[in-house]
Amino acid sequence: MKLLVLLGLAGSLWAQHPPSVVVNLNLSPEERWKPLEKAFDMNTLRKIAGKVIESQIPKWMHHAVIPIVASLEKYIPQPYAGEIRGIASMMKTNISDVIILNFAYEFTAYCTSIVAQDKNGNVYHGRNLDYPLPVLRSLTMDVVFLKNGKVAYVGTSFAGYVGLWTGMSPHKFTVSADQRVTKRRGNGWRNIMSAVLFHSSPVSWLLRETLEEAKDFQDAVMRLAKKPLISGVYYIVGGVRAGEGVIITRDRKGPADIWPLEPLHGGWYRVEANFDHWRTPPPSDHRREVAMKAMNAVGRNRINGHKLYQVLSKPPLCHRNTIYTTLMRAANPREYITFVRPEGCPYKIN
């Protein structure tokens, strides 16, 4: 299988592409992520994982939560429990550390996502994922999930992490998740542990499950809107037909708002940048304003993947904490492409 062709990684846009890892869903969960050993050095992965954990929780708290996390393993559903166990074995590290690593990524995914429809009804979807750890650029990967020898879905993630914040189900839909910033966020680790005990889903697990199980765009929207989550989030979903684009604003128990494309009334694109679209962002955050101005300048007649990349490259949409940019179009899966952003986020076009 020619993964470079499948994922559309041969393009004219300037950037570094991440490695591709193939995960065979027909294998046992413990064996699925073995290809990581060929794509990444396990010693380096272990060291970087330690940095991620150290940056997210104080050392004293890390030691305090280890026995709790060990008990939490009983409550982690399959296939994630098995996959985490297999990754821990490959990394030759404590399973508690891999569990903590996976939940640590649920905290600080500050992002910008845009879904747009052109004049012919083609739907484009792009996202920047921002994270305040530059070392994650070296762990970014595109993942091809195979089932019965065929591509079930693709996504972009970090080595050692079993969830997805970005992905596509070919010929069905695309989806990205952006963290929802609210005034009352609570105690993150306490919320995560109690939520898992009560069978709420991490944001990234629900996204991945939806990619694997949803039949089409409408089914994906229903799943992403209704299942209980451990925290609020924005799910941005793009389909294959005209009008299939939506931003779902999630509370833990269900949808707070569903904001669809309305191309007949001027709403040919939607922008999400970590704040509710009906509220004014903080004075220091100009991403929404810049994105809308740039999209209006491009216009519905000219929007395409190349133009969307340029929009997402504009500061402050792309900045020193931007780890990667992904462009995707479910109607043409070859247009799924990820760029690892160098620090400073230059956006030179060859």
C-alpha positions in Angstrom: 0.0 0.0 0.0 1.4 3.4 -1.0 0.6 5.4 2.1 2.1 8.6 0.7 -0.4 8.5 -2.1 -3.2 7.4 0.2 -2.7 10.3 2.6 -2.0 12.8 -0.1 1.4 13.7 1.4 3.0 14.7 -1.9 1.9 18.4 -2.3 3.4 21.7 -3.2 2.9 23.3 0.3 6.1 23.9 2.2 6.3 22.0 5.6 7.6 18.9 7.2 5.3 15.9 7.0 5.1 13.5 10.0 5.7 9.8 9.8 2.8 7.4 9.0 2.0 4.5 11.3 -0.4 1.7 10.3 -2.6 0.3 13.1 -4.3 -3.0 12.2 -7.6 -3.2 14.1 -7.8 -6.9 13.5 -4.9 -7.5 15.8 -5.3 -7.7 19.6 -5.2 -4.3 21.3 -1.9 -5.2 22.9 -0.3 -5.8 19.5 -1.8 -3.0 17.4 0.7 -0.2 18.1 3.8 -2.4 17.4 4.6 -0.3 14.3 5.5 2.6 16.7 8.8 0.8 17.3 9.8 1.3 13.6 8.7 5.0 13.5 10.0 6.2 16.8 12.9 5.5 19.2 11.4 4.0 22.3 14.0 5.6 24.6 13.3 9.0 23.2 9.6 8.4 23.4 9.9 7.5 27.1 12.0 10.6 27.9 9.5 12.9 26.1 6.6 11.2 27.8 8.2 12.1 31.1 8.5 15.7 30.1 4.8 15.8 29.1 3.8 14.3 32.5 6.1 16.7 34.4 4.8 19.7 32.6 1.2 18.8 33.3 1.2 17.8 36.9 3.6 18.6 39.8 6.0 15.8 40.8 4.4 15.3 44.2 1.0 14.9 42.6 2.4 12.5 40.0 3.5 10.2 42.8 0.2 10.7 44.7 -2.0 9.7 41.7 0.0 6.6 40.7 -1.9 4.2 43.0 -5.2 5.8 42.0 -4.3 5.5 38.3 -3.4 1.8 38.8 -6.9 1.2 40.1 -8.3 3.3 37.3 -7.0 0.7 34.8 -9.9 -1.6 35.8 -12.3 1.0 34.6 -10.7 1.9 31.2 -12.7 0.2 28.5 -11.3 -1.9 25.7 -9.7 -1.5 23.3 -7.9 1.4 25.1 -6.9 -0.6 28.2 -5.2 -3.2 26.0 -3.6 -0.6 23.7 -2.2 1.3 26.7 -0.9 -1.9 28.2 0.8 -2.8 24.9 2.4 0.7 24.5 3.7 0.5 28.1 5.3 -2.8 27.3 7.0 -1.4 24.2 8.2 1.7 26.1 9.4 -0.5 29.0 7.7 1.8 31.4 5.0 1.7 34.1 1.5 1.4 32.8 0.5 4.2 35.3 2.7 6.6 33.4 1.2 5.7 30.1 -2.3 6.2 31.5 -1.3 9.6 33.0 0.3 10.5 29.6 -2.9 9.7 27.7 -5.1 11.8 30.1 -2.5 14.6 30.2 -3.2 15.4 26.6 -6.8 16.0 27.4 -6.0 19.3 29.2 -4.4 21.9 27.0 -5.3 21.4 23.3 -5.8 25.0 22.3 -6.7 25.0 18.7 -8.3 26.7 15.7 -10.6 24.7 13.4 -12.4 25.9 10.2 -15.0 24.1 8.1 -16.0 25.7 4.8 -18.1 25.1 1.7 -17.1 26.4 -1.8 -19.4 27.6 -4.5 -19.8 24.0 -5.9 -20.8 22.5 -2.5 -17.3 21.0 -1.8 -16.6 20.9 2.0 -13.1 21.6 3.3 -11.9 21.2 6.9 -8.7 22.5 8.4 -7.3 22.7 11.9 -4.3 23.9 13.9 -3.4 22.0 17.0 -1.5 24.1 19.6 0.3 22.7 22.6 2.8 24.4 24.9 5.5 21.7 24.4 7.6 22.1 21.3 9.1 18.6 21.7 5.7 17.2 20.6 6.6 18.1 17.0 9.0 15.1 17.1 6.1 12.8 18.2 3.5 13.9 15.7 2.3 11.1 13.4 -0.4 10.3 10.9 -2.2 7.0 11.7 -3.9 4.8 9.2 -6.3 2.4 10.9 -7.0 -0.7 8.9 -9.8 -3.2 9.3 -10.1 -6.3 7.2 -7.4 -5.0 5.0 -9.1 -1.7 4.2 -8.7 1.8 5.5 -11.3 2.3 8.2 -10.2 5.8 9.2 -7.2 8.0 9.5 -6.1 10.5 12.1 -3.2 12.6 13.4 -1.9 12.1 16.9 1.2 11.8 19.2 3.2 8.6 19.7 2.0 6.9 22.8 -1.5 8.4 22.7 -4.4 6.2 21.8 -7.0 9.0 21.4 -7.5 11.3 18.4 -8.2 15.0 18.2 -8.2 15.0 14.4 -9.4 12.4 11.9 -11.3 11.4 8.8 -13.6 8.5 7.9 -13.1 8.3 4.1 -16.1 9.3 2.0 -18.1 9.9 5.2 -16.9 12.8 7.4 -14.0 14.7 8.9 -13.8 15.8 12.6 -11.5 17.8 14.8 -11.9 18.7 18.5 -11.0 22.0 20.1 -10.8 22.5 23.9 -13.6 24.5 25.3 -12.4 27.3 27.6 -14.9 28.2 30.3 -14.6 30.3 33.5 -15.2 27.2 35.7 -13.0 24.4 34.6 -12.6 22.7 38.0 -9.9 20.3 39.1 -8.8 18.5 35.9 -7.4 15.2 37.4 -10.2 14.9 39.9 -12.8 15.4 37.1 -11.1 12.9 34.8 -10.9 10.2 37.4 -14.4 10.6 38.7 -15.8 10.8 35.2 -14.1 7.6 34.0 -15.4 5.9 37.1 -18.9 6.9 36.0 -18.3 5.8 32.4 -18.0 9.2 30.7 -15.7 9.3 27.7 -12.5 11.3 27.2 -12.9 13.8 24.3 -10.4 12.0 22.1 -11.8 8.5 22.7 -15.3 9.6 21.6 -13.8 11.2 18.5 -12.0 8.0 17.6 -15.0 5.7 18.3 -17.1 7.9 16.1 -14.6 7.6 13.2 -14.8 3.9 13.6 -18.5 3.4 14.1 -20.5 6.2 12.5 -22.2 5.5 9.2 -22.3 9.0 7.8 -22.1 12.7 8.7 -25.5 12.8 10.4 -24.7 9.7 12.5 -21.4 11.2 13.5 -23.0 14.5 14.6 -25.5 12.6 16.8 -22.9 10.5 18.5 -20.6 13.5 19.1 -23.4 15.6 20.5 -25.0 13.1 22.9 -22.5 10.8 24.7 -21.4 12.0 28.2 -17.9 13.4 28.3 -15.3 14.1 31.0 -15.1 17.8 29.9 -16.6 20.3 27.6 -15.2 20.6 24.0 -16.0 21.7 20.5 -16.4 19.1 17.8 -16.1 20.5 14.3 -17.5 18.1 11.7 -17.4 18.2 7.9 -19.3 15.9 5.5 -19.2 15.0 1.8 -22.3 16.9 0.6 -23.2 20.5 0.4 -24.4 21.9 3.8 -22.7 19.1 5.8 -20.6 21.2 8.2 -21.2 21.9 11.9 -19.7 23.1 15.2 -21.0 21.2 18.2 -20.4 23.0 21.5 -20.4 20.3 24.2 -21.2 20.3 27.9 -20.3 17.2 29.7 -23.8 15.8 29.5 -24.8 16.9 26.1 -24.8 19.7 23.5 -24.9 23.3 24.5 -25.2 24.5 20.9 -25.1 23.1 17.4 -24.0 25.7 14.8 -24.4 24.4 11.2 -23.2 25.8 7.9 -25.8 28.0 6.3 -24.4 28.8 2.8 -27.7 30.1 1.5 -27.6 32.8 4.2 -24.0 33.7 4.0 -22.7 31.2 6.5 -20.4 29.3 4.1 -17.8 28.8 6.8 -17.5 28.4 10.5 -14.6 29.2 12.8 -13.9 27.7 16.2 -11.0 29.0 18.4 -11.7 27.7 22.0 -14.5 30.1 22.9 -18.3 29.9 22.4 -19.1 31.5 19.1 -21.9 33.6 20.6 -19.6 35.2 23.2 -16.9 37.8 22.7 -13.4 36.3 23.0 -10.9 37.8 25.5 -9.3 41.1 24.3 -5.9 39.3 24.1 -7.2 36.6 21.7 -7.7 37.7 18.1 -7.7 34.4 16.3 -11.4 34.4 15.5 -11.3 37.9 14.2 -8.2 37.2 12.0 -9.6 34.0 10.7 -13.0 35.5 9.7 -11.3 38.5 8.0 -9.0 36.1 6.1 -11.8 33.8 5.1 -13.9 36.7 3.8 -10.9 38.0 1.8 -10.5 34.6 0.1 -14.2 34.2 -0.5 -16.5 31.3 -1.3 -15.6 31.3 -5.0 -11.9 30.7 -4.3 -11.7 28.6 -1.1 -9.9 25.3 -1.4 -7.3 23.3 0.6 -4.4 25.5 -0.5 -6.2 28.7 0.5 -7.4 27.2 3.8 -3.7 26.3 4.6 -2.8 30.0 4.0 -5.5 31.2 6.3 -4.4 28.8 9.1 -0.9 30.0 8.6 -1.6 33.6 9.5 -0.5 34.8 12.9 -1.9 34.6 15.5 -3.8 31.5 14.2 -0.4 29.9 13.7 2.2 30.7 16.4 5.0 29.3 18.4 2.9 26.7 20.1 1.3 25.4 16.9 2.4 21.8 16.6 0.7 20.8 13.4 -1.8 21.8 10.7 -4.1 19.2 9.1 -6.2 19.7 6.0 -8.9 17.2 5.1 -11.8 16.5 2.7 -13.9 13.4 3.3 -15.2 13.4 -0.3 -11.6 13.0 -1.5 -9.6 11.1 1.1 -6.3 11.8 -0.8 -6.5 15.3 0.4 -5.9 14.3 4.0 -2.5 16.0 4.7 -0.6 17.0 7.9 2.2 19.6 8.3 4.4 19.7 11.3 4.9 23.4 12.0 8.4 24.7 12.7 8.6 27.1 15.6 7.6 30.6 14.5 5.2 29.1 12.0 6.5 30.3 8.6 4.0 29.8 5.8 6.2 30.0 2.7 4.5 28.6 -0.4 6.8 27.1 -3.1 
